[in-house]
Amino acid sequence: MALATGVCYRWGMLVYKILRDSEWRELQRAGELAGAPIDLADGFVHLSTGAQVVETAARHFAGVADLQLVAFDAERLGDALRWEPSRGGALFPHLYRALRLDEAAWSQPLPLDGERHRFPPLDEQ
């Protein structure tokens, strides 16, 4: 099943968003979140696959404490989810609407372990 022209995924594929504590609390309070400042500036919510999210954390959240990893089922995000080239031409999931709390599959704190974040087991598709 395709989410965008030429991009296929498997049923139940998870995509991930790393949120700062304040963003996570706002998502919980309001039930939706337009995104982090970079998302607002770019006009879409930056997401990552399981194979991409560790590098995303290292590049954009190095040394940042109090993060939350939120997983979303790609299918539930609907047509607003588009796969577009980003780092090195790799296709990244971009959401062209607000994140909705009721669409989150799960969330978990993303603790620092030295300089890197400690991730739970991920769907690495």
Summary of the structure (lengths in Angstrom):
residues: 125
radius of gyration: 13.6
end to end distance: 14.3
largest distance: 40.6
contacts: 343
relative contact order: 0.26
helix: 30%
strand: 38%
